[in-house]
């Protein structure tokens, strides 16, 4: 202590040589204490008689110094080296007041010298990063910045980046550099940059890793150039030709957007038909010549052959003997007999040909078409409908289902003859359509649906089978011919109507209809796009239909022209999704058309395939329908009780899937489902529970509400989401629960569920399960239609031609509220058939035929000429 006190007053002697002052050969340096390990500080000076450490203004005890003496060989002056140790406890005593520092003071006979200050700090590195990199999807050649702010630490952490666990070295890759703020920058994204990136922070204490950020570099698809137009599909008359392009310039990669637009374009073409030549009339006979002959001629000009047609066959000049004053014609008796026999034979042949032509004409006018081959057309028909209001008790339209258990059926009676000329429906003041008369006709029904096992076995051999669901729960299939039919997936609202004559005559197709779950098919959505319908497949793809089939499926959109842009998407054979139709816009092709109604859409398509309805909101007022459904366990053996609130897209297929799920979980429905309009306002859906009796129940949730993120609902790719409210009853004797559950969109309107139920009550699924739809998944031939075949044909032939006073198919469309689709109907060969097909798709199996009959009857009354027609 005395030495320390004397050192505090020692000063350099006046006039002493500066060479005799101590100077430091080694000064203490800044150090860090890692964990609990003490650190050592050292200093060395010459010439020095004493050296002591001073820490934070206080002398270190002499006993804490370790001193070593030596002599400098070059100068012979004494050298002294001193070391001390500093512990974590010493530093922590002044932590927060000031930094801990130590300094050496050396003495000689000439005075004292102080060393530099050495700071002693406790080293550490926090666990949590202040900012971590996040996953991103970027287009190729786009710049990428991955931010990283390392955890707080002393000394400050150094940062390095890993790409798929390998060190990123900017010195080896000119496309990469790290900013002073530790962000990783990729100047231009490359496909090779698709990887998991990790930010690593380290100092002398520890090494910390951030969460990995997946960077996906995608390539948006681009169209190749169009191919040349194909040849015209017909060698004579009107046909079509097409050209195609592929989404391979470039091919979309890593989830990049598929090409917008069509991969196939069709256009009408006309090929000049070959015209065979035909002879004109023979000219008059010439004057009799000196050789006792005269002649006549004809030309191949009515018409002349053109466009590759065949020339006329036969002579163009005819000569024969003639009798005049200058010559005589002598014919033997045998030659005269042969001539007469030939003339008689020709006359008989002409008479027979005339009789055959008359019989064929009469048969066509009075009988059935040869192609009509189904028994139900004679066992079903419109019954009389009175057009006088006073006769309200008359029976309405009636359809009698055919017996498909036999291969043929026989009907005794006759058919009404068809009227010639411009006459339309036979509509006197009596029956709407006259009953069938007397006669006998044998008709054959269509073949039955294929057995499920055989059908799936045949289907599994096709390449497209890999993309179809493996179960048959959401699939329907059947075998169809030109009579058409219908496929339905029960309890989903999904059906496929194949109208009569959609399948070419003589062809038999095995057709399937299937519903996909969202996890089975990847439908890319961009921007504000959202899935509005189920994803439905009908096939097989490539089937040639001569008339559009109608695919019916539900949707969950509250559509209005100013709020939505809705598109029908179809997946091509290459797997890309294409916009084939924009609703409300002029269709760019006649292959597709879509009628959007309040809760269902009806897609007219001549090409089978995979379809979905996708919408893009144009304003924040756009909304989708959600169905809110509550489930709870049917039995509760423990004190804990869960209420599950499902937020579903408001389509039947999603409700069916939730019902099947809850069957497995043993849940029961609480109350009736509610509908909520979810707006494109970027606000989440919030759920909370209220008014629960606190003396009997308590909530085990820590928060007062739960939320479902906006984008999880809006995309539509997760068709049903749910929140669970976990409750606890205070006693096992408590069997009743009364509470309210609020569901609302933040800054929007909401729905309140008042929940009252008895836990002990055994609620069976049959009490609330949606009833199965009537009928079988596959209906073949006339049994699939409400309108009988013969009457359907008669309506079509009557209303397709333009009528007086507008009494034609346009009036029928107006009466059925379909007049907004007149341009589409008019583009088809039979507009009336399109209207009746749509009526069948909308109203099967519960359509009111009497209303349709009344509409047809009113059209007939508009045309005064119809009342003059005689009843069959």
Order of alpha helices (4+ residues) and beta strands (2+ residues): alpha-beta-beta-beta-beta-beta-beta-beta-alpha-beta-beta-beta-beta-beta-beta-beta-beta-beta-beta-beta-beta-beta-beta-beta-beta-beta-alpha-alpha-beta-beta-alpha-beta-beta-beta-beta-beta-beta-beta-beta-beta-beta-beta-beta-beta-beta-beta-alpha-beta-beta-beta-beta-beta-alpha-beta-beta-beta-beta-alpha-alpha-alpha-alpha-alpha
